[in-house]
């Protein structure tokens, strides 16, 4: 027998998990944010960026279009001051939605 998942239940579950993840990474201090991980060459911030980058790609309908390093870099490259997006001052370790071309401290391309 195949289980059928209701779309709204799945969406709510995904949102709940991302909110939990955001709370977890938002609580990290600078030392923890820059700590190495078991993923060779990745700091905690890179793993977080990979998770966020993949979520962005899924939302855009292009999952798998970037590798983990590219996903991490897309988030890492948007400079933040005290974990605030420099463009809109949103307190977030996730993306704020500012077009990267409009972000004065990042490379053009994705979303800040």
C-alpha positions in Angstrom: 0.0 0.0 0.0 1.3 3.4 -0.9 1.0 6.3 1.5 -0.5 9.5 0.1 0.8 12.8 1.4 -1.4 15.8 1.4 0.4 18.7 -0.3 -0.5 21.2 2.4 0.8 18.9 5.1 4.1 18.4 3.2 4.5 22.2 2.7 3.8 22.9 6.4 6.3 20.3 7.4 9.0 21.7 5.1 8.3 25.2 6.4 8.5 24.0 10.0 11.8 22.4 9.3 13.3 25.5 7.7 12.1 27.6 10.6 13.8 25.2 13.0 16.9 25.3 10.9 16.9 29.1 10.8 16.5 29.3 14.6 19.4 26.9 15.0 21.8 28.8 12.8 20.7 32.2 13.9 21.7 31.3 17.5 25.3 30.6 16.4 28.1 33.0 17.4 30.9 34.0 15.0 33.2 31.2 16.3 30.6 28.5 15.8 29.6 30.0 12.4 33.1 29.6 11.2 33.8 26.2 12.7 34.9 23.4 10.4 32.5 20.5 9.7 33.0 16.9 8.7 32.4 18.1 5.1 35.9 18.7 3.9 36.6 22.4 3.2 33.2 23.5 4.5 32.6 25.6 7.6 29.3 25.6 9.4 28.3 28.7 7.3 29.0 26.8 4.1 26.8 23.9 5.1 24.0 26.4 6.0 24.6 28.2 2.7 24.3 24.9 0.9 20.9 24.1 2.6 19.7 27.6 1.8 21.0 27.6 -1.7 19.3 24.2 -2.4 16.0 25.6 -1.0 16.3 28.6 -3.3 16.9 26.3 -6.3 13.9 24.2 -5.4 11.7 27.3 -5.1 12.9 28.5 -8.5 12.1 25.1 -10.0 15.8 24.3 -10.8 17.0 21.8 -8.2 20.3 20.3 -9.1 21.3 23.2 -11.2 24.2 24.1 -8.9 26.6 22.0 -6.9 27.0 22.3 -3.1 30.0 24.7 -3.4 28.0 27.0 -5.7 25.0 26.9 -3.4 27.1 27.8 -0.4 29.0 30.5 -2.3 25.7 32.2 -3.4 24.8 32.8 0.3 28.3 33.4 1.6 29.2 36.0 -1.0 26.4 38.3 0.2 28.2 40.2 2.9 26.4 40.6 6.2 27.0 42.8 9.1 26.1 41.2 12.4 24.0 38.8 10.3 22.0 41.6 8.8 21.7 41.9 5.1 23.6 45.1 4.2 21.0 45.9 1.5 17.8 45.7 3.5 19.0 45.2 7.1 16.8 42.2 7.5 18.1 40.2 10.5 18.4 36.8 8.9 20.9 34.1 8.1 18.8 33.2 5.2 18.2 35.2 2.1 16.3 38.5 2.1 15.3 38.5 -1.5 17.2 41.6 -2.5 18.4 41.2 -6.1 22.1 40.5 -5.8 22.9 43.2 -8.5 21.3 45.7 -6.1 23.4 44.5 -3.1 26.4 46.9 -3.0 28.8 44.3 -1.5 28.1 41.2 -3.5 28.6 39.8 -6.9 25.8 40.0 -9.4 23.8 36.9 -10.2 21.5 35.4 -7.6 19.5 36.8 -4.8 21.0 38.4 -1.6 
